[in-house]
Amino acid sequence: MRHRLLALALVAAPVAVPAQGRVSKDAAAPNAVERAVVRAVDAHDAEHLALLERIVNINSGTQNFAGVRQVGDVLRAQLDALGFRTRWVDGAAFKRAGHLVAEHPGPGPKLLLIGHLDTVFEPSSPFQRFARLDDSTARGPGIIDMKGGDVIIVAALRALKDAGVLEKMNVVVVMHGDEEDSGAPLDLARKTLIDAAQGAAAAIGFEDGPGDPHVAVISRRGAGGWTLNVTGVPAHSSQIFKPEVGAGAVYETARILTAFYETLSREPYLTFNPGVALGGTQVAIDSTGTVGSASGKSNVVAERMTVTGDLRTLSPEQLARAKQTMTEIVARHLPNTQATIAFDDGYPPMAPTDGNRRLLALYDQVSRDLGFWPVGPVDPSRAGAADVSFVAHIVPMAIDGVGLSGHDDHTEKETADLRMLSVQTKRAAVLLWRLTQSGAAPKAAAKAAAKSAAR
């Protein structure tokens, strides 16, 4: 996942898998359809694992366009066989491989399922193959982020078809080819997903999330950036602080960064990290904001300074407040200095709405009813940015992080807990069926349709 927090690379604790059918006191017994869905998942376990191994062994680093398309072709064939109308959205306009879209119209409320085909491991990486570590774990590039989630999407839909209920369902699947390194312009790269979300009652992302099947994601912090440019009056250092010279660019930058910290650092879930800072007589930085150079002398007042950083917020309102506060701080200026700040919003935040909580409650109940464990919300500080955030403001309810569990994603130790492949598939399939049947999804669908018509 793009902008993955380092904390998510920690080794997950072993997960005890409860015996099927051990129902908690607040659980309800699955009905006949749900029991048929569970049996169908079990019947295809070996095929699901083989599919996972097959696509993990295809390099699909974001910049390997042919590999991304090849993974898309494999999954497209799976969805074609289930009766979906599939298409490939070419990514040339946003400089990426493209996206896979699969649609299954039906009478039920529209459900949007989100995956991605690419990984962080390009062909130059030594980490290229699926490897079994023991009977319950395997290692491989993208095995949990997020080829495991893609397999769960396909497997859950297959189980619903085998149970004879997919024909009644309205499902759209979008699998991006550039989640790990988004194309530009970003609004064009995510247009396919945003269009697919129109009128949807719910969106479900199958990222691995925090790697713990006891939690799911109902809120994510957005991940954007900012660039601070500061100028001062160049002069001999002996003249600094005099009225005609002033403080210089470095002192003005220090004032601004200190004020950012003192004013905003205690606000929950808000972070703003200055990652690159260059100051001196001459400053140059590339278009990515990650590589640059600076030159100057200790006896010359610095004329320029540039700082690039990121900005993470939990809601659109928090983002707006942070940007306003930072802009006001920048505008104050020490003597004979000037400063400007520009923001790149990047991935939007996914706020913890009542609708998201309601969808999590449905997922939690499914888990309990199937004899598994309760599922609660993960702390959003443990959830990086993801594609579901682009539609969280469109759909009435959304969750993410219900893909394949494991640990060490984005590293050459990326490992999956294979026991969770069946568990997560069963929970996803039954959730989709209950969303089609329950009152919550039709009400959400009506709300989504009304919002779409009002646009």
C-alpha positions in Angstrom: 0.0 0.0 0.0 1.3 3.4 -0.9 2.5 5.5 2.1 2.6 2.3 4.2 3.4 3.1 7.8 6.5 1.4 9.2 4.5 0.0 12.0 2.6 -2.2 9.6 5.8 -4.1 8.8 6.1 -5.5 12.3 5.7 -9.2 12.6 2.1 -10.1 13.4 1.3 -12.3 16.3 0.1 -15.9 15.5 -3.6 -16.1 15.0 -5.6 -18.9 16.5 -8.2 -20.2 14.0 -11.4 -21.2 15.8 -13.1 -24.4 14.9 -15.8 -23.9 12.3 -19.2 -23.8 14.0 -18.1 -22.7 17.4 -20.7 -20.0 17.7 -20.5 -17.3 20.4 -23.5 -16.6 22.6 -24.4 -13.5 20.6 -24.2 -15.3 17.2 -27.0 -16.5 15.0 -26.7 -19.8 13.1 -26.0 -19.3 9.4 -29.0 -19.9 7.1 -29.1 -22.4 4.3 -27.6 -20.1 1.7 -24.8 -19.1 4.0 -24.0 -22.7 4.8 -23.9 -23.4 1.0 -21.5 -20.5 0.6 -19.2 -21.8 3.3 -19.1 -25.3 1.8 -18.3 -23.8 -1.6 -15.3 -21.9 -0.2 -14.0 -25.1 1.3 -14.5 -27.0 -1.9 -12.2 -24.7 -3.8 -9.5 -24.1 -1.2 -6.8 -25.8 -3.3 -7.8 -23.8 -6.4 -7.7 -20.5 -4.5 -4.2 -21.2 -3.1 -3.0 -22.2 -6.6 -4.4 -19.0 -8.0 -2.6 -17.0 -5.4 0.7 -18.7 -6.1 0.2 -18.2 -9.9 -0.3 -14.4 -9.7 2.4 -13.9 -7.0 4.9 -15.5 -9.4 4.1 -12.9 -12.0 6.1 -9.8 -11.4 3.7 -6.8 -11.4 5.8 -3.9 -10.0 3.9 -0.8 -10.9 6.3 0.2 -13.6 6.2 -3.3 -15.2 3.2 -2.5 -17.3 3.3 -5.9 -19.1 3.4 -7.7 -15.8 0.5 -5.7 -14.3 -1.6 -6.5 -17.4 -0.7 -10.2 -17.2 -2.0 -10.4 -13.6 -5.1 -8.5 -14.8 -5.6 -11.0 -17.6 -5.4 -14.0 -15.1 -8.0 -12.4 -12.8 -10.1 -11.2 -15.7 -10.5 -14.8 -16.9 -11.6 -15.8 -13.5 -14.3 -13.1 -13.4 -15.4 -13.8 -17.0 -16.0 -17.4 -15.9 -18.3 -16.1 -13.2 -20.5 -14.2 -15.6 -19.0 -10.7 -15.1 -18.6 -8.2 -18.0 -15.0 -7.3 -17.8 -12.9 -4.6 -19.5 -9.4 -3.2 -19.3 -9.1 0.6 -18.9 -5.9 1.6 -20.6 -3.6 3.7 -18.4 -1.6 5.6 -21.1 -3.4 8.9 -20.2 -2.0 8.7 -16.6 1.2 7.0 -17.5 0.5 3.6 -16.0 -0.6 0.1 -17.2 -4.3 0.6 -16.5 -7.1 -0.9 -14.5 -9.4 -4.0 -14.5 -13.1 -3.4 -14.2 -15.7 -6.2 -13.8 -19.4 -5.6 -13.6 -22.2 -8.0 -12.7 -25.6 -6.2 -12.9 -28.4 -7.5 -10.8 -31.5 -6.5 -8.8 -29.7 -6.0 -5.5 -28.0 -2.9 -4.1 -24.8 -2.0 -5.9 -21.7 -3.3 -4.1 -18.2 -2.0 -5.0 -15.2 -4.3 -4.4 -11.7 -2.7 -4.6 -8.4 -4.4 -5.2 -5.1 -3.6 -7.0 -2.8 -5.6 -9.3 0.6 -3.9 -8.8 3.2 -4.4 -6.1 6.2 -2.4 -4.9 8.6 -5.1 -6.3 9.9 -4.2 -9.7 11.7 -6.7 -12.0 15.0 -5.5 -10.6 14.1 -6.8 -7.1 15.6 -10.1 -6.0 12.2 -11.0 -4.4 10.2 -12.6 -7.2 8.7 -16.0 -6.2 6.1 -17.6 -4.0 7.7 -19.9 -1.4 6.0 -22.1 1.2 7.6 -21.7 4.6 5.4 -24.3 6.3 1.9 -25.7 6.1 0.3 -22.4 7.1 2.6 -19.6 5.8 4.1 -18.6 2.5 6.3 -15.7 1.4 6.1 -13.8 -1.9 6.1 -10.4 -3.5 2.6 -8.9 -3.0 1.2 -12.0 -1.4 -0.7 -9.9 1.1 -0.4 -6.5 -0.5 -2.6 -7.3 -2.2 -2.7 -10.3 -4.4 -4.2 -12.3 -1.5 -7.0 -9.7 -1.3 -7.6 -10.0 -5.1 -7.9 -13.8 -4.7 -10.4 -13.4 -1.9 -12.6 -11.2 -4.1 -12.6 -13.9 -6.8 -13.1 -16.7 -4.3 -15.9 -15.0 -2.5 -17.8 -14.3 -5.8 -17.2 -17.9 -6.9 -18.7 -19.2 -3.7 -21.8 -17.0 -4.1 -22.2 -18.3 -7.7 -21.8 -21.9 -6.6 -24.5 -21.3 -3.9 -26.8 -20.0 -6.7 -27.2 -16.5 -5.4 -24.7 -14.4 -7.4 -27.3 -13.9 -10.2 -29.4 -11.8 -7.7 -26.5 -9.5 -6.9 -25.2 -6.2 -8.3 -21.4 -6.2 -7.9 -18.7 -4.1 -9.5 -15.0 -4.9 -9.1 -12.2 -2.4 -9.7 -8.6 -3.5 -9.5 -6.1 -0.7 -10.1 -2.8 -1.2 -11.8 -1.1 1.7 -9.9 -2.0 1.7 -6.3 1.6 1.5 -5.1 2.7 4.4 -7.3 -0.3 6.3 -8.6 -0.4 7.7 -12.1 -0.7 11.4 -12.8 -2.8 13.3 -13.0 -4.3 11.6 -10.0 -7.9 12.6 -10.7 -7.7 10.9 -14.0 -5.9 7.8 -12.6 -8.8 7.4 -10.1 -11.7 8.4 -12.4 -12.6 4.8 -13.1 -13.0 4.0 -9.4 -14.9 7.2 -8.7 -17.3 6.5 -11.6 -17.8 2.9 -10.4 -18.8 4.2 -6.9 -21.7 6.3 -8.2 -24.9 4.8 -6.7 -23.1 2.1 -4.7 -24.6 1.2 -1.4 -21.2 0.1 0.0 -17.5 -0.1 -0.9 -15.2 -2.8 0.5 -11.4 -2.7 0.1 -9.5 -5.9 0.3 -6.1 -4.5 1.3 -4.3 -6.5 4.1 -4.7 -3.5 6.4 -2.8 -4.0 9.7 -2.5 -7.7 9.1 -4.8 -8.7 11.9 -8.1 -10.4 11.1 -9.5 -9.2 14.4 -9.8 -5.7 13.1 -11.0 -3.9 9.9 -10.5 -0.4 8.7 -13.3 2.2 8.9 -11.1 5.2 8.7 -7.8 6.1 7.0 -5.7 9.2 7.1 -5.2 10.9 3.9 -1.7 11.4 2.5 -0.7 14.6 0.8 2.3 16.8 0.6 3.4 20.4 0.9 6.3 22.6 -0.4 7.5 25.6 1.5 9.6 28.2 -0.4 11.3 30.9 1.6 13.4 33.9 0.4 15.5 36.5 2.2 18.0 39.2 1.4 21.5 38.0 0.6 24.2 39.9 2.4 27.4 39.6 4.4 26.7 37.6 7.6 27.9 40.5 9.7 24.9 42.5 8.6 22.2 39.9 9.5 19.3 41.2 11.6 19.9 44.8 10.6 16.8 46.5 9.2 18.0 46.5 5.6 18.9 42.8 5.7 16.6 41.1 8.1 16.6 37.5 9.3 17.5 35.6 6.2 15.7 32.5 4.7 17.0 29.9 7.1 15.7 31.7 10.2 12.4 32.4 8.6 12.1 28.7 7.7 13.0 27.7 11.3 10.3 30.1 12.6 7.7 28.5 10.3 8.6 24.9 11.2 8.7 25.6 14.9 5.3 27.3 14.7 3.9 24.3 12.8 5.1 22.0 15.6 4.0 24.2 18.5 0.5 24.9 17.0 -0.5 21.6 15.5 1.6 18.7 16.8 -0.8 17.8 19.6 -3.9 17.4 17.4 -4.9 13.7 17.3 -4.2 11.9 14.0 -2.7 15.0 12.4 1.0 14.7 11.2 3.1 17.0 9.1 6.6 15.8 8.5 9.3 18.0 6.9 11.2 15.3 4.9 13.7 17.4 2.9 15.1 20.8 3.7 17.6 22.7 1.6 18.9 26.2 2.3 21.7 28.6 1.2 22.6 31.1 -1.5 21.4 28.7 -4.3 18.8 25.9 -3.9 17.6 23.4 -6.5 15.1 20.6 -6.0 13.6 18.2 -8.6 10.0 17.9 -9.5 9.4 15.0 -7.1 10.5 17.0 -4.1 12.9 14.3 -3.0 16.3 15.1 -4.6 18.1 18.5 -4.6 21.2 20.5 -3.9 22.1 23.6 -2.0 25.2 25.8 -1.7 26.2 28.8 0.4 28.7 30.1 2.8 28.7 30.5 6.6 29.5 34.2 6.1 26.6 34.9 3.7 23.0 35.4 4.8 21.0 32.6 3.1 18.8 33.9 0.3 16.6 30.8 -0.2 15.3 27.7 1.5 12.9 25.0 0.3 11.3 22.3 2.5 9.1 19.4 1.3 7.0 17.3 3.6 3.9 15.2 3.9 0.6 15.9 5.6 -1.8 13.3 7.0 -5.3 13.9 8.3 -8.3 11.9 9.3 -11.1 13.9 7.7 -11.6 16.5 5.0 -12.4 19.0 7.8 -9.1 18.3 9.6 -7.3 18.7 6.3 -8.9 22.1 5.6 -8.1 23.3 9.2 -4.5 22.2 9.0 -3.9 23.9 5.6 -5.5 27.1 6.8 -3.4 27.2 10.0 -0.2 26.4 8.1 -0.9 29.0 5.5 -1.5 31.7 8.3 1.8 30.8 10.0 3.7 31.1 6.7 2.2 34.5 6.0 3.5 36.2 9.2 7.2 36.7 8.0 10.3 37.8 9.8 11.8 41.1 8.7 12.8 41.2 5.0 11.7 37.6 4.2 9.0 36.2 2.1 7.5 32.7 2.2 4.8 30.7 0.3 3.4 27.2 0.9 1.7 25.0 -1.7 -0.2 21.8 -1.0 -0.6 18.5 -2.9 -3.6 16.7 -1.5 -2.7 13.3 -2.9 -4.8 10.5 -1.3 -7.9 11.9 0.5 -8.8 11.0 4.1 -11.5 8.4 4.9 -13.4 9.7 7.9 -14.9 7.3 10.5 -18.5 7.8 9.6 -21.6 6.2 11.1 -22.1 4.4 7.9 -18.7 2.8 8.0 -19.3 1.8 11.6 -22.6 0.2 10.5 -20.9 -1.8 7.8 -18.2 -3.0 10.3 -20.9 -4.1 12.7 -22.4 -6.2 9.9 -19.0 -7.7 9.2 -18.4 -8.3 12.9 -21.8 -10.2 13.1 -20.9 -12.3 10.1 -17.6 -13.3 11.7 -19.3 -14.3 15.0 -22.1 -16.2 13.2 -19.5 -18.2 11.2 -17.9 -19.2 14.5 -14.9 -16.9 14.2 -13.9 -13.9 16.4 -15.3 -10.5 16.9 -14.0 -7.7 14.6 -13.4 -4.2 15.8 -12.0 -1.0 14.2 -8.3 -0.5 13.8 -6.7 2.7 15.1 -6.4 4.9 12.0 -2.8 5.8 12.9 -2.1 2.1 11.9 -3.8 2.5 8.6 -2.0 4.1 5.7 -3.7 5.6 2.6 -5.5 3.4 0.2 -7.8 3.5 -2.8 -11.0 3.1 -0.8 -10.5 6.7 0.4 -11.3 8.1 -3.0 -14.9 6.9 -2.8 -15.5 7.1 1.0 -17.2 10.5 0.5 -19.4 9.0 -2.2 -20.7 5.7 -0.8 -22.9 5.6 2.4 -20.7 3.0 4.0 -17.2 1.6 3.5 -14.6 -0.6 5.1 -11.2 -1.9 4.1 -8.4 -4.2 5.4 -10.4 -7.4 5.0 -7.9 -9.0 2.7 -5.3 -11.7 3.4 -3.6 -11.4 6.8 0.2 -11.6 7.3 3.2 -9.4 8.0 6.2 -7.6 6.6 4.4 -6.2 3.5 6.6 -4.0 1.3 9.7 -6.0 2.4 11.4 -9.1 1.1 9.9 -10.9 4.0 6.3 -10.3 3.0 4.5 -13.3 4.5 0.9 -14.6 4.4 -1.0 -16.6 6.9 -2.6 -19.1 4.5 -5.1 -20.2 7.1 -6.8 -16.8 6.7 -7.4 -17.2 3.0 -10.5 -19.4 3.7 -11.6 -17.4 6.8 -11.5 -14.1 5.0 -13.2 -15.5 1.9 -16.1 -16.9 4.0 -16.5 -13.7 5.9 -16.5 -11.6 2.7 -18.9 -13.8 0.8 -21.5 -14.0 3.6 -21.2 -10.2 4.1 -21.9 -9.6 0.5 -24.9 -11.8 0.6 -26.3 -10.2 3.7 -25.7 -6.7 2.2 -27.9 -7.8 -0.7 -30.6 -9.1 1.7 -30.5 -6.8 4.6 -32.4 -3.5 5.1 -29.1 -1.6 5.7 -27.8 -1.9 2.1 -31.1 -1.1 0.3 -31.4 2.1 2.4 -27.8 2.9 1.7 -28.4 2.3 -2.0 -31.4 4.7 -2.0 -29.3 7.3 -0.3 -26.5 6.8 -2.8 -28.9 7.0 -5.7 -30.3 10.3 -4.4 -26.9 11.8 -3.9 -25.9 10.7 -7.5 -29.1 12.3 -8.9 -28.5 15.5 -7.1 -25.1 16.0 -8.7 
